[in-house]
Amino acid sequence: MKPIARLSIVHIAISLAYPIWTALYRIPFVQLERAQVAAGEIHDMFSYENFVQEAGFGRLAISTVALLILLIPFRRAERWAFAAWVILAIAYYVPVFLFNAIPNLGTWPLFRIWTLPRSRVTNFALEYWSPILFIFFLVLGLAMSAPAFLGRKGH
C-alpha cells in the first residue's frame, strides 16, 4: 500500500473519532429536567432523551460500519468502498460536522425539526474549530485516495 493511501486512511479515521466520541456521550444521556421534577420545581416535562439516545446509537452504528468499510475494503482500494465513503461523507458526516460548526444552523427553517442538545465542552474555540478540522481531514483523506480508486481498471 502506498504511503499516500495510508495517510488518507489515517485522515479519514481521525474524522471518525468525533462522531464516535459524541455518540458515547449521547447514549447515556439523562435529561436535566428530571432532577427538577424530582425536586418538585416543575411538574410536567417534555421528554427528549429517547431521541438523543437513539441519535447516539445511530451515530455509533453508522460510524462503526464506516470504520469497517475503511479498514477492510477501502484499504484494499476497492471502488465500491470509495463510493460508499463519498456517499457517507455527503449524506452524513459533513452535515453532522456542520451542525456542530455553525452555532445557529438548527434555527434555519430547513433544519428546524432536527435540533439536538449540544455536547458539553469547556473550550469554546475547540467547540468551534474541531468540526471544521474534522471536515478538512475527511475531505483531504478522500481526495488523497481518489487517484488510487479512479485511476485503475475496475474489478
N, C-alpha and C positions, 0 to 999 in steps of 0.2 A: 504494500500500500504506500502511496506517495505521501511525503510529509505534508503537502498542502491539503490532501484529503483528510489526513489525521487531524490537522489543525482545524479544518472545517467541522469535523465531528465534535471536537472539543468546544468550539464556539457554540454549536447548537446545543450541546449538553449543558453548557453554562446557562443558556437561556431557559432550559427546563427546570433549573433549580428554583426559580421564582414561583412558578405555578405549583410545584410540589410543596414548597415551604408554606405557601399561603393555604393550600388545601389542608395541611396538617393543623393550621390554626382554625379553620372553619369547621372541621369535623366535630371537635368537642365544644363548639360554641354554645354558650348559655346566655340567653337574653338578659340584659341588665334590669329590665322592668320586673323580673321575677323576685328580686330582692325587695323592691318597693311594694309588691303585692304581699309578700310575706311580712313586711314591716307594717302593713296597714296604711301606707301612704297613698296608694291608688287601689282601686277595687276592680278595675277592668283593664285588660291589655290585649293588644293585637299581637298574636304570636307569629313571628317571622323566623324563629330559629330553625324550623324544619327546612325552610328554603335555603338558609345559609349552610346547614349541614349537607343538604342534597348537592348544593353547588360545590362544596368541599369534596364530597365523594366523586362527583362527576369530573372535577378538575384532576383529582388523583388518578382516576381511571384513564382519562384521555392522556395524561402525561406519562403514565406507565406504558400504555400502548405505544405512544410516540417514542419513548425511550427504547422499547424493544425493537421497533422499526429502525431506529437509529443505530443500535448496536449490532443488529444481525444483518438485514438485507441492505441497508444503506451503506454499511461498511464494505460490503461486497460489490458496491456500485451497481446495484440493480435499479433499472429505470423506474419501475413502479414505486420503489421506496422514495425516490426523489420526488415523483409526482405526488405521492401521499404526503410528504413533508411540505410541499408547496401548498397543497390544499389545507393542511393543518395550520400552517402559518397564516394564510389569508383568512380562513374561516374561524380560527380560534385564537391563536397566540397573539397576533398583532392586536385584535380587539381587546383581549384580556390585558395586555400591557398598556394600551391606550386608556382603558378605564382607570387605571391607576396613575397614568402620567398626566392626564388633563383633569384637574380637580373638579370641574363642573360639567363634565361630559354627560353624567347621568341626568342632568336637568334639561338636556336637549330633548325636544319632543320625540325624536326618533328613538331615544334610549330610555325614556321615562319609565317604562314598565320593567326595566332590568336593574334597578338600583339595589346594591348590596352594601352592607356595612363595610367600612374600610378597616384594614388591619391596624393593629397598634404599633406605632413606630415613634421613637423619641426624637429622631433626627429628621427634620423636615426636608433638608437638602437631599438626604438619602431617599426619602419618600418620593421626591420629585424626579430625581435623575436616574434612579435604579431601573424603572421600567423602560426608559428610553435607552439605557445601556443594554438591557436585555433584547430589545428590538434590534439594536445595532448588531449584537452578537449573532442573533438568529439570521438576519438578512445577510450578514457577512459570511456566515458559515454556509448558507445555501448558495450564495454567489460563488464562493470558493470551490464548492463541489460541483457546480453546474457543468464545467467543461468535462469532468470525468464521466458524467451521465449523458451529456448531449453530444459529445464528440466521438462516440464509438458506435459500432453497429448494434442493433437491438438483439435481444435474446430470442 
